[in-house]
Each structure stands twice: as structure tokens, then as C-alpha cells.
Amino acid sequence: MKTPTMKKKGRPNIPKRIEGMVMDKSEGKCYCGNRGHEIHHIDGNNINNDLDNLVFLCDIHHDDATIVLSKAKRLIKRFTPAQVKIARDKHYLQIERKKEIALKHYKATLKDISEENLYKASLDANIVTEVIKIRGTIFDSDQWKERATVLDQLRIYSNYSSLRVSVAVIDFMEYLSWLTRADMPAEFSDLIEMIVFEYFPYPHTARERKVVEELANDCANIALNIIYDALIHLGNFAVACSGFQILKFLAMKSKSYNIPRMRQIVLERYKELEGHLNRPERKDLEKSKLLLKTFKDDLDEFGQGYPVMPSYIFEIITEHRKISRQR
């Protein structure tokens, strides 16, 4: 089992705060747009964990950026460090521009300022400030239980949420989902799941429906990140269930909100996951495939509980949850 923070022989761990910054800046993707798999040290020095020396790469581009032995027994490297940095920085810039465009999309006009509008804007600002504070302090501890205690503070604001607040919180949850493979326990993934449920907004206008559809796409990415890393890297069914539950939640909201695109987003993520699990060399993924099929077949069933599944699969989930509690 390999994670970005796992210590390889003779190599120190990348500090969790630095790792989190890499995942955040890259949105969990390689500069080619595909899901990242490895945090790569650009200069080849595995103890240089400076942020500018790190990049999150997919398997293909990690191979291209790493020194390898050719058939002629000569060391070769397809991409130079300078080329990797240029591609990474362009990727980061595209992400920042996307965020800027999204921020403009959520800005409200100030033509009709009222006392009520000022109150709501002030409340939103205060809650978003708290989200930023929690985001900045959650990794002050390297213990998942202590992180969960910090994250749980978000739940007290859910009754005062607005569209702006939902955007900030769900963006934060997507950031946390990229860290699943760093041995995230089920209690923490459950907390991400509950916060998504509590902060997912109801659209009151046509404009809000568009924003909600975009948030549904973000939530589906949260689910994808959790399920992918839980099944392929951690082998933890209990954590994966948090992601499956988020997809079920979105499918249910698609019906109640009458936004068919939300269900289509869910189905697209399931198709992507099926492709990721289709690895003939990984015989250990057969039960994972069955777990995925069980949840997918349950999408149209009423209720948010676990679907009916073979008893031995449920026992695996229970065992994995028990192991999580012991950490």
C-alpha cells in the first residue's frame, strides 16, 4: 500500500502541511488533467521537501519525469526539471483562474442594499472566515482524531448556511478528500460525508440551480476521491462507503430538486470508478468491484442507508471500521 506520505526506505516523510498544499494547489490532479498518483521531487533530491520542488503527477508523467535505465543500460529522463516546473506552474495558474471566475459568478450585486442584506452578508463573511481558520489549523496535529475534533466545529454553522458558505465549505471538503490515501480513518470520512449533507444547498432561483449543479459536480469529485483512494490505495471499505453515500445523496437530490444533470454526474463518476477498478493484475479488487456494483444498483432505492449486500461484504466494512477506531 503506497501513499504520498508513506516513508520509503532511507527517505523522510513529506510534511503533511506541505503535502496538503501540493494537493490543494493541484486539485489532486497531474498537469495533464488526469488524477495524480505520486508527489514527485522535481530536482531528484528526495529530502528536499520545499513546496517549489514538489509536483503531483499521474503514473505516466511520473515515469517521464524520473530517471530510468534504458535498454542500452543508460540513464535517461524524458522530461527535464525545468519542463516539469513549467507544466506544473501552468496547471496551477489555470486552477487559480478557474477559482477567480467562480468567485465572480457568486458575487451579488449591491444595487439594493438593505439592513437584512447587510446582516446576511456579514453573517456569511463571519462563517467563511471560520472556515478559513479551520482549514488553516486542521493539520496542526498529525492525529486524525484531533483533526476530526477541529473539523466538527464546522457543523455548528450549518443552520446559518447560504450559497456562498456552501461553496466555501464544499471546496474545503474537496481539499480534504484528496488526502484520503494518507490513511484517513472511517470516522473522518464519515464527518466529510455529514458536512456535505448538511451544507448542500437548495436552489431557490434559476441562477441558484446552476450553482447547485456545479456544487453537485464538486461533491461527486469528493466521493470519487474518497472511493478511489479507499479501494485502490487503502483497501478500506468503511471509508469507501462514505463516498458511495455521497453519490447516493446526490442521486436522491437530483430527483427532489428536479435537476437531472446531477444524476448524470453521479453515473459518470461510477463509470470512471469502474474503469479505475478494472485492473486485471489486481486480483484483490474483486470484492471492491462488488461493493461498487452494490451501491450503484441501489441508486434508485429510497433512503440513505446502506444497500442490501452479501453478509461477508458487510463484515468487511465492519472490520475496517473497527480497525479505524483503533488508530
Phi, psi and omega in degrees: 000126187238130177231162180299333184261355183294134183281118175274162184302124178077008183235129178286156176296149168286128179307138185300323179296319178293317178302315179298322179293322177297315181295321181293311183295329182268352187055032176072016184235153171289164180293347176279351180100348178276163178302135177281155179231331185226136168275117187256137174274111190299319183276002179082358179266105187286356176255000176269091183263028173295140184304322182289348180262004185242148177209143179266120186236152170286170182302318184296311183283339173292319177297320181293333183264358185253141177296128181231164179264120181283173178297334179275012179064031176245145179284130179226156174218123185286318180250136177278160176305321180297319179295320179296317180296320179298314180295318179296313183296324176295319177299313179300319181296320178297322179294316180297320178295321178298319179294322179296318178296319179297320181296318178297325181297328184267355181291137178264154177284156181246029182290317183244082181277125177234167179299322180293318179296321178295322179296314181296319179296320179294318179297315178302314182298319180294317181292316179298323176299319177295321177300316180297319179297314180296319179299325182281341185248353189296335180255021171295335175249150176261011179259126182298324180295320178291324176296320179297322178298319178294312183296326182299340179298335180298330188293336182289344181263356188297329179289347181248017186288155174224181180299317179298316180296317179302319179299314181295317183290315182293325174299320178295317180296326177294320176301315181293326182296334179291346182262011182305316186291351177278040176063041178297130178278163183297326180298326180283318178294326175298321180293319175301315179303311182296321180293321175300314179300315187287330184258355179291122190275163172260133181277128180259341182227170179297321179296318180294328177299322179294318179295318180298322177297320178293321178294325177299321177296319178296317180295323177295326176292323176301312179300315180301313181300314182295311183295313182303305183290325180294320183275318186274324183257320184265332187064037184245103182292327182295319177293317180302324181299329177298318178294317179297324179294325177295318178297320178297318178302315180295321178296320178292318179293330177302321179286310186291331178269351184056051176237086185304330182300330180297318179294322179297322177299317179299314181296325178296320179292322177297319179297319179296318180295320178300322177294319180294325182279348181279075182235097183305331181283348181255085179293341182283357183265003182298317178291328176297320178298321179293320178299315179299314181298323180298315180288322180296318180294342183268000187304324184269359178279148182284145174100155185261001182288172178296145177286166174293131184215162176305142184302325183290332176289317178297323178295324177295315178301314181297318180295318179294326177291322178297317178298321180299320183293335182282350181272000000 
